[in-house]
Amino acid sequence: MKTYTIPQKELEVRYSADVVICGGGTAGVSAARAAADQGCSVIVIEQFGSTGGTATNGLVTPYMHSGIAGDPGCSYTRKLIADKLRAMGGMEEDGRAFDPMVLRIAGEQLLLEAGVKILYYHFISDVIKEDGIVKGVVCVTKSGSYVIEGREFIDCTGDADIAVLAGAEYTKGNPDTGKCQPISLRYIVSGINKQAFGEFIHSESERTGVKNWGASYDGKDHVYAAVTGKGDWTLGDAFDKAVEAGDLDIEDKLYWQLFSIPGRKDSLAFNNPEFFEDVDGTDVEHLTKAQLEGKRRIYRQLAFYKKYFKGFENAYISEIAPMVGVRESRNVIGKYTMTGIEMLQRKKFADSFSQTNYPIDIHGKELNCKENVAPVDDGKPWYEIPFGTLVVKDFKNLFVAGRCIGVDFLAESSIRVQSSVRSSGDAAGIGAALACKRGVSSYDIDGVEVRSIMISLGADFK
Ligand SMILES: Cc1cc2nc3c(=O)[nH]c(=O)nc-3n(C[C@H](O)[C@H](O)[C@H](O)COP(=O)(O)OP(=O)(O)OC[C@H]3O[C@@H](n4cnc5c(N)ncnc54)[C@H](O)[C@@H]3O)c2cc1C
């Protein structure tokens, strides 16, 4: 391999803060707000031009339900954001479906009103560390490369970029195959006559005899539909005909799903196309391929809707995600690393920051989980995630939040949803603030105390 050596450069330290949040996605926004609420100075470093990450730039809506009666949420920042989204008409009353565009604004407001400094268009390319202590991160920007120093760091990059650059241990992909879950390129279609499409769903249900399986219309604005590889789906027949006619590829049918978006009467958000090969979210070749091939597939799918569905006659693509949807990539080894087996057993922890019963959700050509574990029957049908999963092993001031926390492949397939990710942000932000104020190691932070602070600020636990 041909190489060049770049001469060593001295880099200016341009900013410093008590707590530096690396990545401004779902976890990053919650962690930043939580650390600021504890009285710390906070900087958020983000490569794109808005907060929200996968939920906004990846167009991933809605919030998945935790599967626990009452959906407790376990996050006070989730409540703060939901209030803002509702006030802006960007969230339904149930607190689940939201408009990704409005979330971009709500996330920024949440941070700015707490005095957080946001640095957009900063890509973190390196980490400066000494003896298990992260001193600073190197950012590459249009204005040059420089260092941002901090006392505590929280890796909220989704891919554990900071921990990995710092030399932390991590895992990636399915331990049996080494492969990560499929990635997706999401998009929004507008110009839809939802009433006509809703009536089409009902007529397809009558015609095919597949009664509202993965498809529903409430007679007003709310439409839902899905088709996957297996089983009978209300809209499955249209897909089969299109595949047979060469209007769709079989992969278009293997995972297809749409959701309504609050406040957008003529629009629907699509959770596809999904890619089953070249799925490493840390490989830029794979990400580039997903964008190139994804847009081709999106236009093929639009042509399909126009030809086979009613209500799409004037439809057009109004948004394609600038960020590829990565379900899973690297996970750090934490002070505690939680397994999917513990999850299936519904294990409880006194220092948990999240309670959820969201299932194991492994995408792929076969959607499955081979483990067959009987859950404990303690009258509490959920599992909990302990604080130790947020503390990066062998580091004294490095926390992690979001989908890349210390869990194994199986557990990640459940904890990746936004509700757990948001509560991990609350907990990591509070934990980092306590470590900063007391001058102690991340290893000395007591998750029980963190949880009680979360509750005092409005987080609901069962
Ligand atoms: C296709 C798809 C569908 C999904 N469906 C649902 C759903 O319906 N409901 C649900 O609740 N969950 C769903 N999920 C899961 C959920 O949306 C994500 O797991 C979650 O949003 C991840 O949040 P995060 O904060 O960990 O990461 P992200 O939101 O991805 O945030 C990471 C942030 O860090 C930034 N960043 C990364 N690296 C760097 C760097 N080196 N320098 C600077 N900035 C950097 C990124 O730009 C980004 O803003 C879905 C996920 C996918 C991919």
The ligand as a Gaussian input file, in Angstrom:
#p B3LYP/6-31G(d) Opt

LIG

0 1
 C      -33.433000       2.476000      10.086000
 C      -33.636000       2.587000      11.554000
 C      -34.920000       2.520000      12.063000
 C      -35.133000       2.658000      13.433000
 N      -36.408000       2.670000      13.911000
 C      -36.635000       3.072000      15.183000
 C      -37.939000       3.392000      15.607000
 O      -38.908000       3.296000      14.851000
 N      -38.100000       3.830000      16.892000
 C      -37.046000       3.953000      17.764000
 O      -37.269000       4.358000      18.920000
 N      -35.791000       3.642000      17.377000
 C      -35.570000       3.241000      16.109000
 N      -34.286000       3.016000      15.680000
 C      -33.171000       3.096000      16.637000
 C      -32.798000       4.512000      17.032000
 O      -33.322000       5.472000      16.167000
 C      -31.274000       4.704000      17.118000
 O      -30.642000       3.586000      17.647000
 C      -30.947000       5.907000      17.988000
 O      -31.577000       7.055000      17.439000
 C      -29.446000       6.115000      18.101000
 O      -29.200000       7.255000      18.889000
 P      -27.700000       7.638000      19.301000
 O      -27.799000       8.909000      20.046000
 O      -27.044000       6.469000      19.931000
 O      -26.954000       7.845000      17.919000
 P      -27.235000       8.932000      16.800000
 O      -28.593000       9.505000      16.906000
 O      -26.869000       8.299000      15.514000
 O      -26.228000      10.100000      17.165000
 C      -24.861000      10.069000      16.898000
 C      -24.436000      11.491000      16.572000
 O      -23.023000      11.579000      16.582000
 C      -22.579000      12.263000      15.426000
 N      -21.238000      11.751000      15.139000
 C      -20.893000      10.462000      14.905000
 N      -19.568000      10.341000      14.760000
 C      -19.053000      11.579000      14.905000
 C      -17.724000      12.102000      14.873000
 N      -16.657000      11.307000      14.696000
 N      -17.548000      13.436000      15.051000
 C      -18.628000      14.255000      15.252000
 N      -19.897000      13.807000      15.308000
 C      -20.109000      12.488000      15.141000
 C      -23.611000      11.921000      14.370000
 O      -23.645000      12.858000      13.325000
 C      -24.902000      11.907000      15.186000
 O      -25.519000      13.167000      15.246000
 C      -34.037000       2.839000      14.311000
 C      -32.733000       2.889000      13.798000
 C      -32.539000       2.783000      12.433000
 C      -31.151000       2.908000      11.899000

